[in-house]
Amino acid sequence: SGNADIKVTGNNITDNLNSIGIKLGGTTTGTAEIGQNTISNPGIGVDFSLSESANLSKLDITNNSITAPNSNNPLEGIKLRAFDEANATVNVTGNNIRNTTNDAIGVGLNQNTKTQVNIANNKIENVKGSDSYSLNGAAEADGIDVQLFDSASSGVSIIGNTVNNTTGSGINISDNSDATNQKLDIAGNTVSNTEYEGIRIDGVDGNITVNKNTINNTKYEGISLENTTGKAEISGSNNISGATGAGISGTNVNNVTITGSSIQGTQGEGILLSEATGNVDISNNTLTKNTESALLVNNTSGNANIKVTGNNITDNFNSIGINLGETATGTAEIAKNTISNFGIGVDATLSGSANLSKLDITDNNITAPNSNNPLEGIKLRAF
């Protein structure tokens, strides 16, 4: 209980079991600052927990250096948990975190908590993961991991972070709560060399924006959306290269806009959407040298108004594929795309009881890169 303005700054912490732990519960109010500490420790670097009706107007975890003493030590970087009816505005900024065996930054929001979480300008490297330690280490650990449960509601902003070399995803957002109208912004991050997705977003009901991120060399998708409702916008010069899976993928997503991205050199599709409903706008992207199709939409149910316009497609296996089957309905417009590709330029397939009130394929420029390349221009099939 009571009001406290807590300040933990400038400490040098070495070879303890854990480092900095703060637990606030009851009716505690106030602020907290954890900054400019140097931590070379096993265990947890910063462990902050809020419960009951605790309310922090500001929690700043800033400019700390957190690293394991050596490569064999277990370490979790920054761990933030909120329970019950707790409220907080959280800023995790400017930290340097290396050689963790669990998430570098892990946030767990539970019950009826209400938070604003801002994670910005952190540098994260070598998130190794390990299930061989007693600290609940994970074989696949993420650079930044935010999870929501129960009825937790939160605005989450992840901006300007650098994440390199993780055994999990670079950035992972998993929303298992029943809260609606969440707000998620992921912008200006650089993510490279991940064993899973570069950026993974699952279950968010609300407004999602993903823009101006650079993602290189991911073992799965560059950006992955799953089970999202509300509106998702992937825009503003995301640059994705070297993904083993698709550059951008979406499964069971609603109202998706993918625009202005550059995707090249993936071993899957440039853009792959499955069961995408509502308004689906894929426009003004540059898709180059992807092993599978540049762009593919597969729907078997639901209504979708699909718009594929103004994309520049070069040297992929195929170009634009729209496959609608079973009970899928809606409209589709494929227009003003520039395609210099082998394979099929535009491939639209309808099957089962699929019903499109309108399918417009207009004003596209389709050509083979040279006279020796196989090319089929526009292919339309109905079954």
C-alpha positions as CSV (number, residue, x, y, z in Angstrom):
1,S,0.0,0.0,0.0
2,G,1.0,3.7,0.0
3,N,2.7,5.9,-2.6
4,A,6.3,5.3,-3.7
5,D,8.5,6.8,-6.2
6,I,11.2,4.1,-6.7
7,K,14.5,4.8,-8.3
8,V,17.1,2.0,-9.0
9,T,19.9,3.5,-11.1
10,G,23.6,3.2,-11.8
11,N,24.2,-0.1,-9.9
12,N,26.8,-2.6,-11.0
13,I,25.5,-6.1,-10.4
14,T,27.6,-9.2,-10.9
15,D,27.3,-13.0,-10.2
16,N,24.1,-13.0,-8.0
17,L,21.3,-15.5,-8.5
18,N,19.0,-12.8,-9.8
19,S,19.5,-9.0,-10.3
20,I,16.7,-6.4,-9.7
21,G,13.3,-7.5,-8.4
22,I,10.4,-5.2,-7.6
23,K,6.9,-6.5,-6.6
24,L,4.1,-4.0,-6.0
25,G,0.6,-5.1,-4.9
26,G,-2.4,-4.1,-2.8
27,T,-3.2,-0.4,-3.4
28,T,0.3,0.7,-4.1
29,T,0.7,3.8,-6.3
30,G,3.5,5.8,-7.6
31,T,6.3,5.6,-10.2
32,A,9.4,3.5,-10.8
33,E,12.6,4.1,-12.7
34,I,15.2,1.3,-13.3
35,G,17.9,2.8,-15.3
36,Q,21.6,2.8,-16.3
37,N,22.3,-0.4,-14.3
38,T,25.1,-2.8,-15.5
39,I,24.1,-6.4,-14.9
40,S,26.3,-9.4,-15.6
41,N,24.3,-12.1,-13.9
42,P,22.5,-15.4,-14.3
43,G,18.8,-15.5,-13.5
44,I,16.6,-12.6,-14.4
45,G,18.1,-9.1,-15.1
46,V,15.0,-7.0,-14.2
47,D,11.9,-8.7,-12.7
48,F,8.9,-6.4,-12.2
49,S,5.6,-7.6,-11.0
50,L,2.3,-5.7,-10.4
51,S,-0.8,-7.3,-8.8
52,E,-4.1,-6.5,-7.1
53,S,-4.9,-2.8,-7.5
54,A,-1.4,-1.5,-7.9
55,N,-1.3,1.6,-10.1
56,L,1.9,3.0,-11.6
57,S,1.6,6.3,-13.5
58,K,5.0,5.6,-15.0
59,L,7.4,2.6,-15.0
60,D,10.6,3.3,-16.9
61,I,13.2,0.5,-17.5
62,T,15.8,2.4,-19.5
63,N,19.4,2.2,-20.6
64,N,20.4,-0.9,-18.7
65,S,23.1,-3.2,-19.9
66,I,22.1,-6.9,-19.3
67,T,24.3,-9.9,-20.3
68,A,25.1,-13.3,-19.0
69,P,28.6,-13.7,-17.5
70,N,29.4,-16.3,-20.1
71,S,27.6,-18.3,-22.8
72,N,26.8,-21.2,-20.4
73,N,24.8,-19.1,-17.9
74,P,21.0,-19.0,-17.9
75,L,19.6,-15.5,-18.2
76,E,16.2,-13.8,-18.8
77,G,16.7,-10.2,-19.6
78,I,13.6,-8.1,-18.6
79,K,10.5,-9.7,-17.3
80,L,7.3,-7.7,-16.6
81,R,4.1,-9.3,-15.3
82,A,0.8,-7.7,-14.4
83,F,-2.1,-9.4,-12.5
84,D,-5.6,-8.8,-11.1
85,E,-6.7,-5.1,-11.5
86,A,-3.2,-3.6,-11.9
87,N,-2.7,-0.5,-14.1
88,A,0.6,0.9,-15.5
89,T,2.2,2.9,-18.2
90,V,5.4,1.1,-19.1
91,N,8.4,2.3,-21.1
92,V,11.2,-0.2,-21.8
93,T,13.7,1.8,-23.8
94,G,17.4,1.9,-24.7
95,N,18.4,-1.3,-23.1
96,N,21.3,-3.5,-24.3
97,I,20.5,-7.2,-23.8
98,R,22.8,-10.1,-24.8
99,N,23.2,-13.8,-24.5
100,T,19.8,-14.7,-22.8
101,T,18.5,-18.2,-22.6
102,N,14.9,-17.0,-22.4
103,D,13.1,-14.0,-23.9
104,A,15.2,-10.9,-23.9
105,I,12.1,-8.8,-23.1
106,G,9.1,-10.7,-21.9
107,V,5.7,-9.2,-20.9
108,G,2.8,-11.1,-19.5
109,L,-0.5,-9.3,-18.9
110,N,-3.3,-11.1,-17.1
111,Q,-6.8,-10.9,-15.6
112,N,-8.3,-7.4,-15.8
113,T,-5.1,-5.4,-16.0
114,K,-5.0,-2.2,-18.1
115,T,-1.6,-1.1,-19.5
116,Q,0.2,0.9,-22.1
117,V,3.4,-0.8,-23.0
118,N,6.1,1.0,-25.0
119,I,9.2,-1.0,-26.1
120,A,11.6,1.2,-28.0
121,N,15.2,1.5,-29.2
122,N,16.5,-1.6,-27.4
123,K,19.4,-3.6,-28.8
124,I,18.9,-7.4,-28.4
125,E,21.5,-10.0,-29.5
126,N,22.0,-13.7,-29.1
127,V,18.7,-14.9,-27.6
128,K,19.9,-18.5,-27.5
129,G,17.1,-20.3,-25.7
130,S,17.6,-23.4,-23.6
131,D,15.4,-26.0,-21.9
132,S,18.2,-27.4,-19.8
133,Y,18.1,-24.9,-16.9
134,S,15.9,-24.7,-13.9
135,L,14.7,-21.2,-14.8
136,N,12.0,-22.4,-17.1
137,G,14.2,-21.7,-20.1
138,A,12.6,-22.2,-23.5
139,A,14.3,-24.0,-26.4
140,E,12.8,-21.3,-28.6
141,A,13.2,-17.8,-27.0
142,D,12.0,-14.5,-28.6
143,G,13.7,-11.2,-28.7
144,I,10.5,-9.4,-27.6
145,D,7.6,-11.4,-26.4
146,V,4.3,-9.8,-25.3
147,Q,1.4,-12.1,-24.2
148,L,-2.1,-11.1,-23.1
149,F,-4.5,-13.4,-21.2
150,D,-7.9,-13.4,-19.6
151,S,-9.4,-9.9,-20.0
152,A,-6.2,-7.9,-20.1
153,S,-6.3,-4.9,-22.3
154,S,-3.3,-2.9,-23.5
155,G,-1.9,-0.6,-26.1
156,V,1.4,-2.0,-27.3
157,S,4.0,0.0,-29.1
158,I,7.3,-1.6,-30.4
159,I,9.4,0.9,-32.2
160,G,13.0,1.2,-33.3
161,N,14.4,-2.0,-31.8
162,T,17.3,-4.0,-33.2
163,V,16.9,-7.8,-32.7
164,N,19.6,-10.2,-34.0
165,N,20.1,-13.9,-33.7
166,T,17.2,-15.5,-31.8
167,T,16.1,-19.1,-31.4
168,G,12.5,-18.0,-31.5
169,S,10.8,-15.1,-33.2
170,G,12.3,-11.6,-33.3
171,I,9.1,-10.0,-32.1
172,N,6.1,-12.1,-30.9
173,I,2.7,-10.7,-29.9
174,S,0.2,-13.3,-28.7
175,D,-3.2,-12.1,-27.6
176,N,-5.2,-14.8,-25.8
177,S,-7.5,-12.3,-24.0
178,D,-11.1,-11.7,-24.6
179,A,-10.5,-7.9,-24.8
180,T,-11.4,-6.0,-27.9
181,N,-10.2,-2.9,-29.6
182,Q,-6.5,-3.5,-28.7
183,K,-4.0,-1.2,-30.3
184,L,-0.7,-2.5,-31.6
185,D,2.0,-0.5,-33.4
186,I,5.2,-2.2,-34.7
187,A,7.5,0.2,-36.6
188,G,11.0,0.9,-37.5
189,N,12.5,-2.3,-36.1
190,T,15.4,-4.2,-37.6
191,V,15.1,-8.0,-37.1
192,S,17.6,-10.5,-38.5
193,N,18.7,-14.2,-38.2
194,T,15.7,-15.7,-36.4
195,E,14.9,-19.4,-36.1
196,Y,11.2,-18.6,-36.3
197,E,9.2,-15.6,-37.7
198,G,10.7,-12.1,-37.8
199,I,7.5,-10.6,-36.5
200,R,4.6,-12.8,-35.4
201,I,1.2,-11.5,-34.4
202,D,-1.5,-13.9,-33.2
203,G,-5.0,-13.3,-32.0
204,V,-5.1,-9.5,-31.7
205,D,-8.6,-8.0,-31.9
206,G,-8.2,-4.3,-32.7
207,N,-6.0,-2.0,-34.8
208,I,-2.7,-3.3,-36.0
209,T,-0.1,-1.3,-37.8
210,V,3.2,-2.7,-39.0
211,N,5.4,-0.3,-41.0
212,K,9.0,0.6,-41.9
213,N,10.5,-2.6,-40.5
214,T,13.6,-4.3,-42.0
215,I,13.6,-8.1,-41.7
216,N,16.4,-10.4,-42.9
217,N,17.1,-14.1,-42.9
218,T,14.2,-15.7,-41.0
219,K,13.7,-19.5,-40.9
220,Y,9.9,-19.0,-41.1
221,E,7.9,-16.0,-42.4
222,G,9.2,-12.5,-42.3
223,I,5.9,-11.1,-41.0
224,S,3.1,-13.5,-39.8
225,L,-0.5,-12.6,-38.9
226,E,-2.8,-15.2,-37.5
227,N,-6.4,-15.1,-36.2
228,T,-6.6,-11.3,-36.2
229,T,-9.9,-9.3,-36.2
230,G,-10.4,-5.6,-36.5
231,K,-8.0,-4.0,-39.0
232,A,-4.4,-4.8,-39.9
233,E,-2.2,-2.5,-41.9
234,I,1.2,-3.6,-43.1
235,S,2.5,-0.6,-44.9
236,G,5.2,2.1,-45.3
237,S,8.2,0.4,-46.7
238,N,8.7,-2.8,-44.8
239,N,11.7,-4.5,-46.4
240,I,11.8,-8.3,-46.1
241,S,14.5,-10.5,-47.6
242,G,15.8,-14.1,-47.2
243,A,12.8,-15.6,-45.4
244,T,12.6,-19.4,-45.6
245,G,8.8,-19.1,-45.6
246,A,6.6,-16.4,-47.1
247,G,7.7,-12.8,-46.8
248,I,4.3,-11.8,-45.4
249,S,1.7,-14.4,-44.4
250,G,-1.8,-14.1,-43.0
251,T,-4.1,-16.9,-41.8
252,N,-7.7,-16.3,-40.6
253,V,-7.3,-12.5,-40.8
254,N,-9.9,-9.8,-41.3
255,N,-9.6,-6.4,-43.1
256,V,-5.9,-6.5,-44.2
257,T,-4.0,-3.9,-46.1
258,I,-0.5,-4.8,-47.4
259,T,1.0,-1.9,-49.2
260,G,4.4,-0.4,-50.1
261,S,6.5,-3.3,-49.0
262,S,9.6,-4.7,-50.7
263,I,9.9,-8.5,-50.5
264,Q,12.7,-10.4,-52.2
265,G,14.6,-13.6,-52.1
266,T,12.2,-15.7,-50.0
267,Q,11.9,-19.5,-50.3
268,G,8.1,-19.3,-50.2
269,E,5.6,-16.8,-51.6
270,G,6.2,-13.1,-51.4
271,I,2.7,-12.6,-49.9
272,L,0.5,-15.5,-48.8
273,L,-3.0,-15.0,-47.4
274,S,-5.3,-17.9,-46.4
275,E,-8.9,-17.3,-45.2
276,A,-8.6,-13.5,-45.5
277,T,-12.0,-11.8,-45.2
278,G,-13.4,-8.3,-45.2
279,N,-11.5,-5.7,-47.2
280,V,-8.2,-7.2,-48.5
281,D,-6.0,-4.6,-50.2
282,I,-2.6,-5.7,-51.6
283,S,-1.2,-2.7,-53.5
284,N,2.0,-1.0,-54.6
285,N,4.4,-3.7,-53.3
286,T,7.6,-4.8,-55.0
287,L,8.0,-8.5,-55.2
288,T,11.2,-9.9,-56.6
289,K,12.9,-13.3,-56.9
290,N,10.7,-15.2,-54.6
291,T,10.9,-19.0,-55.1
292,E,7.1,-19.5,-55.1
293,S,4.3,-17.2,-56.3
294,A,4.8,-13.5,-55.8
295,L,1.3,-13.2,-54.3
296,L,-1.3,-15.9,-53.5
297,V,-4.7,-15.7,-51.8
298,N,-6.5,-18.9,-50.8
299,N,-10.1,-18.7,-49.4
300,T,-12.6,-21.4,-48.8
301,S,-15.2,-19.5,-46.7
302,G,-16.3,-16.0,-45.8
303,N,-16.7,-12.9,-47.8
304,A,-13.8,-10.9,-49.1
305,N,-13.4,-7.9,-51.3
306,I,-10.0,-8.5,-52.8
307,K,-8.0,-5.7,-54.4
308,V,-4.6,-6.4,-56.0
309,T,-3.3,-3.3,-57.7
310,G,-0.2,-1.5,-58.7
311,N,2.3,-4.2,-57.7
312,N,5.7,-4.6,-59.4
313,I,6.4,-8.3,-59.8
314,T,9.7,-9.5,-61.2
315,D,11.5,-12.9,-61.4
316,N,9.2,-15.0,-59.2
317,F,8.1,-18.5,-60.0
318,N,4.5,-17.4,-60.6
319,S,2.9,-13.9,-60.2
320,I,-0.6,-13.4,-58.9
321,G,-2.8,-16.3,-57.7
322,I,-6.4,-16.1,-56.4
323,N,-8.0,-19.4,-55.4
324,L,-11.5,-19.3,-54.1
325,G,-13.3,-22.5,-53.2
326,E,-16.1,-24.1,-51.2
327,T,-18.4,-21.3,-49.9
328,A,-16.1,-18.3,-50.4
329,T,-17.9,-15.1,-51.7
330,G,-17.0,-11.6,-52.6
331,T,-15.4,-9.5,-55.3
332,A,-11.9,-9.3,-56.8
333,E,-10.0,-6.7,-58.7
334,I,-6.6,-7.3,-60.2
335,A,-5.4,-4.2,-61.9
336,K,-2.5,-2.0,-63.0
337,N,0.2,-4.6,-61.9
338,T,3.5,-4.7,-63.8
339,I,4.6,-8.3,-64.2
340,S,7.9,-9.4,-65.7
341,N,7.9,-13.0,-64.8
342,F,8.0,-16.6,-66.0
343,G,5.2,-19.0,-65.0
344,I,1.7,-17.6,-64.9
345,G,1.0,-13.8,-64.8
346,V,-2.5,-13.9,-63.3
347,D,-4.1,-17.2,-62.2
348,A,-7.7,-17.0,-60.9
349,T,-9.5,-20.3,-59.9
350,L,-13.0,-20.8,-58.6
351,S,-14.3,-24.1,-57.3
352,G,-17.0,-25.7,-55.1
353,S,-19.8,-23.1,-54.5
354,A,-17.5,-20.1,-54.6
355,N,-19.4,-17.0,-55.8
356,L,-17.9,-13.8,-57.0
357,S,-20.3,-11.0,-57.9
358,K,-17.4,-9.3,-59.8
359,L,-14.0,-10.3,-61.0
360,D,-12.1,-7.6,-62.8
361,I,-8.7,-8.2,-64.4
362,T,-7.8,-4.9,-66.0
363,D,-4.9,-2.8,-67.2
364,N,-2.1,-5.2,-66.2
365,N,1.2,-5.2,-68.1
366,I,2.4,-8.9,-68.3
367,T,5.6,-9.9,-70.2
368,A,8.3,-12.6,-70.0
369,P,11.7,-11.3,-68.8
370,N,13.1,-12.5,-72.2
371,S,12.1,-14.6,-75.2
372,N,13.4,-17.8,-73.7
373,N,11.2,-17.7,-70.5
374,P,8.0,-19.7,-70.4
375,L,5.0,-17.4,-69.6
376,E,1.2,-17.9,-69.5
377,G,-0.5,-14.5,-69.3
378,I,-3.9,-14.7,-67.7
379,K,-5.4,-18.0,-66.7
380,L,-9.0,-18.3,-65.4
381,R,-10.6,-21.6,-64.4
382,A,-14.0,-22.4,-62.8
383,F,-15.0,-25.9,-61.5
